[in-house]
Amino acid sequence: MSHNNLFILSRPLASLPLLASKLSKNDALLLRGDACYNPAAFSIFEVPVYALKTDVVARGAQSRCSKVQLIDDLEWVALTLQFQRCISE
């Protein structure tokens, strides 16, 4: 079964105040770029949260990933295939 939307976020949570109103229980978040400075901040949402491992490591944020699944580029591609739409914010 396909999920609804994969939101691909590249900015910190503070710059995305309306995100909660857009999410449904069948959605997920993928963090990349500057969104990886504090991945734990995105765990407030009740959806799966993924982050690109290379971006997390580059920002020294490995210790803030307890509720975030780190993935590589190949897993990112596989993840996008599970969703009906991918939305970059």
C-alpha positions, 0 to 999 in steps of 0.5 A: 500500500502506498502512503500519501505524501513524503515531505522533503524538508531542507530548512530548520523547523522554525521556518516551517510553522504550517507543516503540522496542518499539512500532515496526515497520519499516512505521510512522512518527513525526509530531512536533508540539508539545513533541516538536519541541524536538529533532527529531533525537533521534527519528532514532535510530528506523529509521522515517520521522520527520516534524515539523510545520514551524510547531511546529519554527519556533516552538521555534527547532529548525530547525537540528536537523532534518537527518533529519526531514521538515518538513510543513505541516498539509495534508501532515499530513492526507495523511500520516494517510491513508497509515496504517492507524492513527494513534496519539497518544502 
